[in-house]
C-alpha cells in the first residue's frame, strides 16, 4: 500500500482488527520512509456494481457517496455512527445479493428512502426532499401525510414530542 503522505510504496501493517459486524477489516499501517501512521479499511466486494443515471450514463457504484448522502440526511439526529455504518452495509449487501450488476439510480434512491423511512422520519423527509427535488412547500405535503406512523429516532414509541413555540422553546 502506498503511503498517502510521502508516496512511498512499501508500508507495514502494524495492527489488523475486524469491525463490529465482521464485514470489514481495519488495518493500522506505518510508513518506514516518513514515519507516519494511517488506517485502511478492507471490505468484501462481491461484484462491481454500476449505477445507471436517469440520463443514461453508467457510473461505478460508490459506497462512500451512498454513506455520505445518508449521513447528511441523518445530521443532528440521535443516530450513532455505528448504526449508520450498519445501514450502509445492509444496503450494499442488498444490492450485491440482488444478482444484478447494474442498478438504476431511481431504484437505489427508493431503496435508501425505504430504509430511512423505517429508521427516522426526519432523515427520511430530508433525503426525499433532495432525491425527489422538492421545489415548493406543497411538495412536502404528500410525504408528510405518511409521517404519523413513521419512527422518530430518540423518541419513545407511542409518545409524541412536546410542542415547541416559535423560537423553539418548549411549550408549558
C-alpha positions as CSV (number, residue, x, y, z in Angstrom):
1,X,0.0,0.0,0.0
2,X,1.4,3.4,-1.0
3,X,1.8,6.0,1.8
4,X,-0.7,8.8,1.5
5,X,1.8,11.3,3.0
6,X,5.0,10.7,1.1
7,X,4.0,8.3,-1.7
8,X,6.5,5.6,-0.6
9,X,5.3,2.2,-2.0
10,X,6.2,0.0,1.0
11,X,4.2,0.4,4.2
12,X,3.9,-2.1,7.0
13,X,0.7,-3.3,8.7
14,X,1.1,-2.8,12.5
15,X,-2.4,-4.0,13.6
16,X,-5.4,-5.6,12.0
17,X,-8.9,-5.9,13.5
18,X,-12.3,-6.9,12.2
19,X,-15.0,-4.3,12.6
20,X,-18.1,-5.0,14.8
21,X,-20.2,-6.8,12.2
22,X,-17.2,-8.6,10.6
23,X,-17.9,-7.0,7.2
24,X,-14.5,-5.2,7.1
25,X,-11.0,-5.2,8.4
26,X,-9.4,-2.1,9.9
27,X,-5.6,-2.0,9.4
28,X,-3.2,0.4,11.1
29,X,-0.2,1.0,8.8
30,X,3.2,2.6,9.3
31,X,5.4,4.1,6.6
32,X,9.1,3.4,7.3
33,X,10.1,6.3,4.9
34,X,8.3,9.2,6.6
35,X,7.3,7.6,9.9
36,X,3.6,8.5,9.5
37,X,0.8,6.2,10.6
38,X,-2.6,5.8,8.8
39,X,-5.6,3.5,8.7
40,X,-7.0,1.5,5.8
41,X,-10.3,-0.4,5.7
42,X,-10.7,-3.5,3.7
43,X,-14.2,-4.7,2.7
44,X,-15.5,-7.6,0.8
45,X,-16.9,-6.7,-2.6
46,X,-18.9,-9.4,-4.3
47,X,-19.2,-7.7,-7.7
48,X,-18.5,-4.5,-9.4
49,X,-21.8,-2.6,-9.3
50,X,-22.7,0.1,-11.9
51,X,-25.4,2.8,-11.4
52,X,-27.4,3.8,-14.4
53,X,-28.3,7.5,-14.2
54,X,-31.6,9.0,-15.5
55,X,-29.8,10.5,-18.5
56,X,-28.4,7.0,-19.4
57,X,-24.9,7.5,-18.1
58,X,-23.4,4.5,-16.4
59,X,-21.1,5.2,-13.4
60,X,-19.4,2.9,-10.9
61,X,-21.2,2.5,-7.7
62,X,-19.6,4.4,-4.9
63,X,-20.2,3.2,-1.3
64,X,-18.7,6.4,0.1
65,X,-21.2,8.5,-1.9
66,X,-24.1,6.4,-0.5
67,X,-22.8,6.7,3.0
68,X,-22.2,10.5,2.7
69,X,-25.8,11.1,1.5
70,X,-27.2,9.0,4.4
71,X,-25.0,10.9,6.9
72,X,-26.3,14.2,5.5
73,X,-29.9,13.1,5.9
74,X,-29.2,12.0,9.5
75,X,-27.1,15.0,10.5
76,X,-28.0,16.2,14.0
77,X,-30.3,13.2,14.6
78,X,-29.9,10.9,17.6
79,X,-28.4,8.1,15.4
80,X,-24.8,7.0,16.1
81,X,-22.1,6.4,13.5
82,X,-22.1,2.6,14.1
83,X,-25.8,2.4,13.2
84,X,-25.2,4.5,10.0
85,X,-22.5,2.1,9.1
86,X,-24.8,-0.9,9.6
87,X,-27.4,0.7,7.4
88,X,-24.9,1.4,4.6
89,X,-23.5,-2.1,4.9
90,X,-27.0,-3.6,4.7
91,X,-27.9,-1.5,1.7
92,X,-24.7,-2.6,-0.1
93,X,-25.3,-6.2,0.8
94,X,-28.9,-5.9,-0.6
95,X,-27.5,-4.5,-3.9
96,X,-24.9,-7.2,-4.2
97,X,-27.3,-10.0,-3.3
98,X,-29.8,-8.9,-5.9
99,X,-27.6,-10.6,-8.5
100,X,-27.8,-7.5,-10.7
101,X,-24.6,-5.8,-11.8
102,X,-26.5,-2.7,-13.0
103,X,-28.8,-0.7,-10.8
104,X,-30.9,2.3,-11.8
105,X,-30.3,5.4,-9.8
106,X,-34.1,5.6,-9.2
107,X,-34.1,2.1,-7.8
108,X,-31.2,2.9,-5.5
109,X,-32.9,6.1,-4.3
110,X,-36.1,4.3,-3.5
111,X,-34.2,1.6,-1.6
112,X,-32.5,4.3,0.5
113,X,-35.8,6.0,1.2
114,X,-37.5,2.7,2.2
115,X,-34.6,2.1,4.7
116,X,-34.7,5.6,6.1
117,X,-38.5,5.5,6.4
118,X,-38.0,2.6,8.9
119,X,-35.2,4.3,10.8
120,X,-36.1,8.0,11.3
121,X,-38.9,10.2,9.9
122,X,-36.8,13.4,9.8
123,X,-33.9,11.7,7.9
124,X,-36.5,10.2,5.5
125,X,-38.0,13.6,4.7
126,X,-34.6,15.2,4.3
127,X,-33.4,12.5,1.9
128,X,-36.8,12.6,0.0
129,X,-36.7,16.4,-0.4
130,X,-33.3,16.2,-2.2
131,X,-33.9,12.9,-4.0
132,X,-37.3,14.0,-5.4
133,X,-36.1,17.6,-5.9
134,X,-38.8,19.3,-3.8
135,X,-39.2,22.9,-5.0
136,X,-42.3,24.2,-3.1
137,X,-43.8,23.7,0.3
138,X,-46.7,21.7,-1.1
139,X,-44.1,19.1,-2.4
140,X,-43.7,18.2,1.3
141,X,-47.4,17.7,1.9
142,X,-47.6,14.2,0.3
143,X,-44.6,12.9,2.2
144,X,-45.6,14.5,5.5
145,X,-49.0,12.9,5.2
146,X,-47.4,9.5,5.7
147,X,-45.4,10.5,8.8
148,X,-47.6,9.8,11.8
149,X,-46.8,6.1,11.6
150,X,-43.1,6.7,10.9
151,X,-40.5,6.3,13.7
152,X,-38.6,9.3,15.1
153,X,-35.2,8.3,16.4
154,X,-34.7,9.0,20.1
155,X,-38.5,9.3,20.7
156,X,-40.3,6.8,22.8
157,X,-42.8,4.7,20.9
158,X,-46.3,6.0,21.1
159,X,-45.2,9.3,22.7
160,X,-45.4,12.4,20.6
161,X,-42.7,15.1,21.1
162,X,-43.8,18.2,23.1
163,X,-44.9,21.1,21.2
164,X,-42.5,24.0,20.7
165,X,-43.1,27.6,20.4
166,X,-41.9,30.0,17.6
167,X,-38.4,30.3,19.0
168,X,-38.0,26.6,19.6
169,X,-38.8,26.9,23.4
170,X,-40.8,24.1,24.8
171,X,-44.4,24.9,25.5
172,X,-45.6,24.7,29.1
